[in-house]
């Protein structure tokens, strides 16, 4: 435990960090370790926040790291220590830093028994970056809409999702790119388009195509959604897969404005949890 604590504290000192987030699991040992690190860093004047997260879930770690990084200004330097924690936790943290939309750098501190280590504070290694593409704003917004409209008595269809996206686009003034494109192509003034029914038949056909190209096709490819095979055409019911729900939890920070504008009474609790604090 002492070894892990030193691998967390030493880089903070070396990098002169002014704020630290500790991602602590609910396990007693993880909590105790976090408390020790907080005390060590407080004695050096470093502001420290403890964030509770399941170290056994890659998406949970990935989502928390991307969310915390997103809260910082573009000119802030965000670095992520992937030296300690469970294997799944370190994988999630490293993947978060590889996300194209997350401005953060992962680093690793070798253990004391590694032969290459001569000075702990000078042996901080940057983890190689292999960029990965996270879901786009269109895709995350679509998943948020699905999660809200999908209830015990009704499963949303393509038209429902497009209609809700257009409503949100009108209310938030360009919140969802694919919906904005649909509105721009309408044969009536944009200010008069507040739902799917406000565009003409020919534009409605194009709206389905735009929705598929900008959001739905990639969600299917990533297996974030399923479309009922028993239905035909545009009436296909669409639901989130467990992987899709995990991805939405991880990248919700990309569409907080959309989530806040959805019908929060219909949205699942996990989708709206903590919005006031964010």
Secondary structure, 3 states (H helix, E strand, C coil): CHHHHHHHHHHHHHHCCCEEEEEECCCHHHHHHHHHHHHHHHCCCCEEEEEECCCCCHHHHHHHHHHHHHCCCCCCCCEEECCCCCHHHHHHHHHHHHECCCCCEEEEECCCCCCCCCCHHHCEEECCCCCECCCCHHHHHHHHHHHHHCCCCCCCEHHHHHHHHHHHHHHHCCCCHHHHHHHHCCCCCHHHCCCHHHCCHHHHHHHHHHHHHHHHHHHHHCCCEEECCCCCHHHCEEEECHHHHHHHHHHHHHHHHHHHHCCCCCCCHHHHCCHHHC
